[in-house]
Amino acid sequence: MKRALQGLLIAAAAAALGQCPAYAQSADLVLCDRVAADPADPDKPADAKGVADIAASDVATAIKFCKNAANSSRRAMYQLGRAYAANRQLPEAMAAWRKAADKGSSSAMVELGVLYGTGAGVARDEAQARKLFERAAQAGNPRGVSNLAALGGGASSDPARARELLSKAAESNSEAQYQLGMMLAEGNGGARDDAAARALFEKAAAQNHPGALERMGAFAQEGRGGPKDSDAAKAYYQRAAALGDEDAKKALERLRCPYAIKDKRGNVVTNLCF
């Protein structure tokens, strides 16, 4: 049944493109995007939702169609690496990511950097990890910037430079909007600007970024950088919690049980819930 559905999807795509064989690769890429696109990938098309993790039931489909599309698309090559990684085929994933990185995929650079930085499937090499994160950061990839900062040196020793790199990526990328918003909210790399941070969180929240939704909840609850709105705060927390954000879940619990009863030593004994 699943194989028949895949065939129908390809046929429909081919029909929409005029039955021209030259467009067969595009049909493969559409299906590759559908099951394996990375929400944080700057190469991801705006109309592709993306998945944080490729579903086990979609791994074989992702490998098949991303492999077909990979020769002409660095995005598909990167997504092929994600599919292999989800299938615990790390050598194949690394090979795909190397090819995608050679073609300019900043997301593939980040994934390779993570492997070198952690020693997963390859000898640990912090210098190589730093080099890959720097390339990704220079290309405007927000994960490249944040991972470079985590290693120390580079962008982390120059927060102002990190802001600059994130500003470029934040024009269209929700992760960059969130990361830059955090820097503005904390006054890291420049002046603190709650209003600008809130605006960035709002943009990223509109794209269902879990962390940005949680931050919007906190900012709305506190009236930080804009109007105070407890109803909006709760709604943001609920959306973030539904996406798995643990901080949002805790915030909702605090809203439900706002009053703490303490003993004479100041220890919390219980909470009053509503």
N, C-alpha and C positions, 0 to 999 in steps of 0.2 A: 504493500500500500504506500509506504513512504517513498520507495523508488519510483512508483508511478506518479506520485505527486511531484517529485523532483523533475521528472520528465515533462510533466504538464507546465511547470514553472518555466523551464527552459524554452519549451515550445511557445509559450505565451510571450516570453521576452523576445524571441526571434521574430514572432509575428508582428510585434509592436515595432520592430526595427526593420520591417520590410523583407524578412526572410533572407537577408544578405549574409552569407557565410562570414564576411569580414567582421560582423558584429557579434559572432558567437562568443568571443572572449568577454564582451561586455555583459552578456547574460551570466557567465560564470562569476564575474566580479560582483554583480548585483547579489547573487546568492551567497558569495563569500562574505560580503558586507553584512548581509542579513543575519548570519549566524556567528560571525567572528570579529566584527568591527570592535575596536577598542574605544570606549567613550572618551578617553583622555588623549587619543591620538590626534595631533594637529592635522594629519592627512585625511581624517575621517570626513566624508561629505556631510553637509549639514542635515540632509534628509535621512541619514542612517542613525538609528537610535544607539546602536552599540550595546555590548554586553560586558559587564565587569568580569565575568567568568564564562567561558564557553560551556554550555550544558553538555553533560556526558552523552546525552542522546543526539547531540549535534556534532560531536567531534569528527565522526567519519565523514559526514556531509561537508564540514569545514575543510578537512584535509583534501577531499576530492575537488571541490570547486575552487578553493584558494590555490591549489597546485596548478589547476588549469589556467587560472588568471595571473599567476605569479610572474610569468616571463615578461609580461608587458606592464605590470603594475607593482611598484615598490610597496604600496599599501597592502596588496594581496600577499606579497612575499612576507611582509611583517606578520600579517594575520595567519599565514600558513605556519609561521613559527609559533604563534600563540596556540594554534590547534595541536601542533606536535607536542608542545609543552603540556597542554591539557591531557594529552594521551600518554604522558610520561616518556616521551621519546626525546630526551634532552639533546643528544648529539644532532638529531635532525632539526630540532628547534634552533640550536646554535648556528647550524649551517644556513638555515633560512634567514635568521636575523643578520648574519654577516653579509649575506648577499643584499638584503634590504638596506643595511647601513651603508654599504658601498654605493648604493643608488641614492643615498641621502635621507633615508628614513630616520628621523631623530628618535622616534619611539623604539626602533630596533637598537639604536645606540644605547639607549637607557637600559633596555633589557640585558644586553651584553654586559654593560657596566655593572649591573646588579649581580650577574653571575661571577664576574671577575672580583667584585668587591666582597662577595660572600664565599667564594670558592666552591660554588655549586656546579658540579660537572666539569670543572676546570681548575687548574692550580690558582690559588688566590693570588691576585696581582693588583694591589691597590693603585699602582701607577697607571696601569692600563685602564682600570675602572675610572680613575680621575680623567684620563684623556678622553674616554668615551663620553663621560658626563659633560665635560667642557665643550665637546663638539655639539652635543645635544642642546646645551644651554645657549651656545652661540647661535643655534638655529631657532631659538625661541621656545624650546620645549620646557614647560614648567617643572616637569619631573627631573629634567636634567639639571635645572637650577637648584632645586631643593635637595637632590641627591649629592650634588657637588658640595653644597653647604654642609651636608651631614658628614662628608668625608673630612671636612676641615680644609682650609686654604681656599684658593679660588674665590668663588662668589661669597663664601662664608666670611672671609677676612675683609671683604669689601661689600657690605650690605647695600650700599648705594648702587653699586654695579648690579647686584642681584635685582634691585627694584627696577633698574633700567631694562634688564633682560626680560623680567616678568611683564613690564609695561607693554612691550612689543607683542608678547604672546597673548596678553589679556584683551587685546582687541577682539579676539574671536574664540578664545579657549576658556572654558569654565574653570578648569583646574588652575590656570594662571590667574584668573580673576580672584579665586579663593586665596591662593598663596599671596598675591599682592595685597589683598584685603587684610590678611593676617599681619603683614609687615606694617601696613598703615595703622592698623588698630593697636599694634604694640609699639609703634614709633621706632621700628627697626630699619635702619638705613636712611633715616630722615625724620622729618617732623611727624608727630602723631596727628592723624586726621580721621576722626570717627565718621564724619559725614561721607568722606570719599570711600572709606572702608565699607560702610553700609551700602553705598551705591554698588560697589563691586560684588559684595555678598548677594545683593538683590539680583544682579545680572546672572550670577552663577546659580542662585536658587531657582531662577526661572527655567534653568536647564536641568533641574533636579539634581544638583550637586549636593550630596548628603551633608558634608561639612558646612557648606554655605547656608543650607537650610537651618542647621543647628545654630549657626552664628546669627542668622537673621532672627531666630527665636529669642536668643539672648539679648540682642540689640533692641528688639521690640519690647521685650519684657522690662529692660532697664531704661528705655527711652534714650538709648545711646546713639548719637549721630542722627537723630530724627525723633519723631513722635513716639510716645509710650503707648503701647496697645497690647493689653494682656490677651485678648482674643486672638489677635494675629500671631502673637508669640506662641500660643498653644497650637495653632494651626501649623506653623512652621515646624515646631517640635514633632508634631504628629507625622508630618510628611517625611522628616528626616528619620524618625524612628522606624517608619514603614520601610525605609531603604536600608535599615540595619545600623544606623548610627547609635552607638552606645551612650554617648553624652546626651543625646536627645532623649533617649529612654529614661535616663536618670533625671533629666530636667522635668519630664512629664510626671515622674514619681514625686518629685519635690513639689510640683504644683498640686498634686493630688493629696499629699500629706505635708502641708506647709509648717505645721507647728510641732516642735520637738519638746518632749517632756524630759527634763534632766534631773539627776539626783543631786545631792548636796555637793558632790565633787565636780559637778559640771558635765558628767557623762550622760549621753543620750540614752534614755531608757526605752522610749518608744516615740512614735509619731502619731499625731492625730490626723486622720485621713477623712476626706469628704467624697 
